[in-house]
Amino acid sequence: MKSLIALVAIVFAAVPATAIGVTNDFNGRLLKMSPTVQRAVMRRAVLDHNQYCKHIGPVAYQGPYKNLEMWVVKCDLGAAYGAFVGVDGSVQVRPCADLISFKMPACRIPKD
């Protein structure tokens, strides 16, 4: 039974959430927000992950990645982050420079 549960978990992790009928309502609401509010939400996520972002620059929705939605956040002093939004509203933040080594999509850094 445990192996069946593990197999189901692996299969669902490999299939994009949209392919199995799960929508990311939090990301949908975030897309509809003004750019100022989007920047505030993403700056809070970056700071909550103990990353540097004194002055936030542009943020941009990059697209889906597995069962997450990817945003790119540009901060001052050349700092840039990939922010991955889950269907439960959680956000995981990683420095763009680290994403390639984790075999994740490269950040397309938004222009100022």
Secondary structure, 3 states (H helix, E strand, C coil): CHHHHHHHHHHHHHCCHHHHCCCCHHHHHHHHCCHHHHHHHHHHHHHHCCCCCCCEEEEEEEEEECCEEEEEEEEHHHCEEEEEECCCCCEEEEEHHHHHHHCCCCCCCCCC
